[in-house]
Amino acid sequence: MDLQSFIAEINAELTDENRVTVYRGHPNRSYTLKPTIFRSSAHTANEHLLLRDLVSMHPDQFASDTSTLEMLVRMQHYSLPTRLLDASWNPLVGLYFAAQPKKIRVLRVGTKARVSQEADGEVVRLVVDKKLVRYFDSDTVSCLTNLARGDAELKDEIRKLLKDRHCNDTEAGIEWFNGKRPIKRLLHFISGEKPAFAPDIVPSHLSRVFLVKPKLSNRRILAQEGCFFAFGLTDEIPTKGMLGVQVQRIRIPAGDKPNILAQLKRVAINERTMFPEIERAAKYLTEDVTATAILSRTV
């Protein structure tokens, strides 16, 4: 695999006016399409505390955020676990992350000893029905992201309601659902950012995954042409996809990673451009100058 063959594969993709395509790169192809908050039971159980604690300790960093989505995006930026899964509109961004080095431990053939080796990467192509695409100010997105404010008990109570025979997306089912105590609690969280929000949460939406177009107010999101999947009470996009989301995979062989990164660097896809914060730029420039100096001494 090289840059040219990757682009050829992307260009061979069939287009559909009813769907959009986004990309996510994994340096280890065994990784799942699961947000970080759901990768640890301790994180899942304490999601509401992680949100509050970070805001409590650094209120100035969140002062300009007007919604829970914006808070979660900022938390994601600082590597705190969230219910957001990031992706990109640009396939080359997905390729950059898939080509990153990642060592794994595997059994040596014919022995019980484990050795370290580079993992194959993967670009995941996610084809999403346009009906599942929302903007940053969407009411549906507010419903999903504000689940982060509720404790584990509240979310369990909502799951039980979703299984009740009275719960459905009809007018009567929505009225019944929104009248229950756990949903009133969720509505209380939502009203904090949308005071006029009406009590008409659609039950099925809380079990779905939506693709969100965020504000391009974050330099990293802008640089990476980023977007997010917002998860409700579903914790993973299955390997074979789910209703409204098709999953396609492109393997990036471990041995091709260095060449791919070198090719991406020639088209200005590198650590400095993907992570425009000053500390990452400084790190990239230092490493680049060091590598150049070493190369000049060997010539």
N, C-alpha and C positions, 0 to 999 in steps of 0.2 A: 504494500500500500504506500502510495506517495500522494503529494498534494494534487497532482494532475488527475490521477485515477479517482481520488476522492471526489473532486469537483465533477468529474464525468458521471459518477454514480448519483450525485445529488441532482445534476441536470437531467438525468434519465427519469427522475421522479415524475409521475403523472400528477397534473394539477387538477384541482376540483374547486370550483367557485364557492362551494358550500363548506369548505374546510380550510384551516390554516395549518401551517407546519412550523414547529419549533424544534430546537435541538438541545440536547444535554450530553456533555462528555464525561465519561468515567475513566480514570486511569487504570481501574481494575474492573474487568467486564463482569465480575461476579456481584458487583454492587446492585442494589435494588432501587426502585423508584419510590423511595420512602423519605419523607421529610425527617430532618434530624431529631425533632421532638419525639418521634415515634420509634427511634432506634434504641432507646433505653427506657425500660419500665420506670426507672426512677425519674427520668426527665418527663415522661408522659404524666405521671402522677402529680408532679410538682410544676406543671406548665404555668399555672396561674401565679405561682410564687416567683419563678424565674423572671416573668414579665414585670411584676411589681418591684422586685428587689433591684433590678437593673435601673429602672426609672427612679426608684428611691435614692440610689447611690449616685446617679448622674442625671439629675433633673434638667440641667441646662442643655444636655445633648438632645433631649426629647421635647424641649419647650416649643418648637415650631411644628410639631406633629399634631395634626387635627383628627386623626383616626387611628384605630388599632392597627389597620393595615400598615400605615406609615411607621408605627412603632415596631411592628414585626419586621418590616424591611430594614430598619435601622439595627435591630437586634441581629438579623441575618448578616448584616455588614460587619458586625463585631464578633461573628462566629458563635453567637448564643443560639441554642437549639430553638427552632420555630416550626410551625405547621405549614410553612411555605417551602416549595421546592423550586429552585431557580432553574431557568432555561434561557435560551437565546433565540432571537429571530435569525441570527447569523450562523450558518453551519460551520464556518471556520472557527468561531469561538468554541463551539462544541468540540471540534477537532483539536484545538489547542489544549483543552482540559483532558481530553482522552489520551493525548500524547505525553502527559506529564509522567515522570518516573514514579514507579510504585513497586516496591519490593514485596514479595510474598514468600512464605515458607511452604515448601512442598517436600514430599517424600522422595528421596533419591531412589531411582529405579533399582529394584532388587534388594533394597535394604530398609531398615526402620529409621534410618537417619534422615533428618530434615535439613534441607539446604535452602539458601536464599536465591531467588531468581526474579527477574523482571516480569511483571504481570502484563498480559494482553490488555489493551484498553478497548473502549467501545464508545461510539457515538450513537446515542439513542435518538431516533427521529420520531417525534410525536405528532401525529396527524389528528387535529382536534376539530370537531364540529363547531361551526361558528356560533351555534346556539349556546355553547359553553364558554364563550369568550365574554369577559366583562371588563369594564374600566375601573379605575381606582375608586370612583365614588359610587359604585354599584351598591344597592341595598343588599343584594345577595351576598356580596363579598363582606359587607359589614356583619351579616349573620354568621358567616363561617369564621371570620377572624376573631370575633368577640367570644367564640367558644373558648379561646385561649384564656379568658378572664375567669372562667368557671372552674371549680375544683373537679376532681375525678368523680365525686359522688353526683354532682349536677349532671355531668355528661352521661353517667350510667343511667340516671333517671330519664334523660332525654332519649337514650337508646331504647329503654323500655316502652316509652310512649310511642316511638316509631313502629313498634311491633304490635301495638294495640289495634284491634279490629276497627275501631272508630277513626283511626288515623289514615287519612288519604289526602289527595290534592284537590278534592272537591270543595266547594264553598263551605259545606257543613263540616267536612273534615278539618279544614284550615281553622274554622272558628273554634271547634272543639280543642284542637291542638294548642292554639294560642291562648286559650283560657286556663291552661294547666299551670301549676305553680312553677315547675322548672323552666317553662318557656317564658313566663312572666319575669323570671330572674334574668334570662338571656335578653329579653326586651329591655330590661333596666340597663344592662351594659350597653346595648346599642343606642339607647336614648341619650347616653352620655356624649356621643358624637353626632347624633341626629335626633334632636329633641322632638321633632315632628314625626318620627318614624311610627307608622301605623302597625297595630298588632295583627299582621297578616303574613307571618313567616310561612312559606310553603314547605311542608314537612320533608318532602323528598330532597329538597335542596341541601339539607343538613347532612345527607349521606352521599353527596356528590363531590366531584372535584371540578373546579372551574379555573380556566386560564385567565390571568389578570394582567391587564396592561397598566403598569404603575405610572406615577408621575416620573418624568425624567429629570428629577431634581437632585439625584444622587450621581456623582461623577462616575462611579463604578458601573451603575446600571446603564448610564449613557454610553460608556466605553464598550461595555459588553453587549450592548443592544438587548438588555435583559428584560425578562418578563417572569412571572411566577405562577405556579399552580397553587391555588389556595385549597386546602383540604378541610373538609368538615369532620364527620365522625368516621370517615374512611381513612385508613392509615397508609395505604400503598396503592399505586397503579400496578395491577398484576402484569406479569411477563407478557401475557397475550393481549394486554389492553383491557379496556372496560367500555361500557356503553358511552359512545361519543368520543372515545380516545383510542386511536390505533397506535400500536408500538412496533416500530421497525428498528433493526439493529445493524450497525456496521462495525465489524471487528477491526481493531487496529493492532496488528501484531507487535509484540514487544520489541522485536529487533528493528522495526521501522520507526519507532518513536523518535530517536535522535535526528534522523534525516527529515522527518516531518516537521519537527520544531525548528530546524534550520531553514527549511523552506518557508514556514510561516513567518519567521523573523524577517525574511526578505520582502514580505508583503506587509510589514509593520504589525504583525500579530505576535506580541511578546509580553513579558511580564510588565514592562513599563507602560504599554498601551492598555493592557487588560486591567491593571491595577494602578490608576493614575495618582493615588495618594503619594505624598512626597517621600514617605519612608520606603515604599516599595520601589519608587523610581530610583532612590539613592542606592538601594540594594542591587537593583538591576545594573546600574551604571558602574558600580564598584566591581561586580562580577565580570561585566563585559570588558572593562579596562584590564582586569587581572588576566583574563583569558587571552586578550590581545597581546599583552606583554609576554606571556608564556610562549605564545605562538611565534612572536618576533625573535625570541631567543633560540628557538629550535630551527629557524630557517637558515 
